[in-house]
Amino acid sequence: MALPSFLFVCTGNICRSPLAEAAMRAEASKRGLDLDIDSAATGVWHVGEAPDIRARRVARKHGLTIDHYLARQVKEEDFTRFDHIIALDGGHLRALRRLAPQGAEARIRLLLDHVPEREGDEIPDPFYGKDIDFETAWQEIALGCSHLARATLDAA
């Protein structure tokens, strides 16, 4: 049986989605879940680059490292490889739905759709902001991943 699988997606795969990948890995470890977890971008701007230094600092602040992650773009096969493709904002959600090939089985949703009373809420892009915006994004991402991991455990 294949592991439950999750792909987190943002614009460039250097801020929000690598933080979400790390947060979900931490939640899976904490809860004893064996999951397939990755992250990707809707665009090509940062392919092959490490996460933004501010995202790496926030991850380290919370005991995680994302220094070795490299940005990549969503591929067609991701829609069959992953059970869940998690968008960080509405623009990503719309892009993913356009990119999804006919018959794709991956469930495409926003991360905060997994948090009661937060369905439809987005994780704001911290890229053009200050360090505090990365911390704010982390808090929202961590909340979403906690609920997503709990739901995954409940479904197991």
Buried (B, 14 or more C-beta within 10 A) or exposed (E): EEEBBBBBBBBBBBBBBBBBBBBBBBBBEEBEBEBBBBBBBBBEEBBEBBBBEBBBBBBEEBEBEBEEBEBBBBEEEBBEBBBBBBBBBEBBBEBBEEBBEEEBEBEBBBBBBBBEEBEEBBBBBBBEBEEEBBBBBBEBBBBBBBBBBBEBBEEE
